Amino acid sequence: MTTQRAIAAALLAVSLTACDKNAVQPLTGPVPGSYVKFFNFGVNAPQVNFYANDLKVTAIQSTSGTESTLGVAYGAAGIGGFYSAVEPGQYALTGRIAAATDKDLVIATVNTTLEENKKYSFYLSGFYNTATKQVEGFVVEDVYPEEIDYSVALVRFVNAISNANPMTLYVKSTVAPNAESAVGGAVGYKAGGTFASITPGVYDLSTRYAGQTTNAITRTAVSFLGGRVYTISARGDITVTSTTATNRPFLDNTTNR
């Protein structure tokens, strides 16, 4: 009887644990889904919310109980540069005006297929047309290994400047011997290069046209940490020479991992 009671008590405990809403549930395997980053790099574009079909995937927090009329501003990434998870499938990725005027008007659409367990970046790009209220857009796949190698950083270049020729990204160490190296080859508008390994450290960045020695865009003192993955994206108007103008050519640094 003592043994039977012990077994019954153990079974009851297991049963109660399984029914407890706070019980730890075993989770195995990756969460299925596709993952997308969203960038508003369309020069002069209004603030937007991003959608995957009719699913709103970026937003600004509101404390009033009504939807905020603010969105992802030019030069910014949605949800702080993190990936949004959506179910795999065919999508119309859109940027829609967040302001009260022209609220939810679609200013860019890219139709694409998002595959399971793959990562992507969706860019608004080029120049916003105030007459048609349209801007260009494109999607690139973010292909990098899941295994983490802390001895290197992975870096790639994306070109979101519509009036720039294909450019190559160069990184130059800020410590002796100040070696400079190219990160892949020339990347045209609406394209992205492959991720390349570099030694972790602090670098000055530049882009140049093929056969040119003069830099098209520069940015100094950018840190790359071992085990991390980075995308350097060119945005703005390549003809602007001001160093402070909002629409000046600029190299954005966003962490993929």
Order of alpha helices (4+ residues) and beta strands (2+ residues): alpha-beta-beta-beta-beta-beta-beta-beta-beta-beta-beta-beta-beta-beta-beta-beta-beta-beta-beta
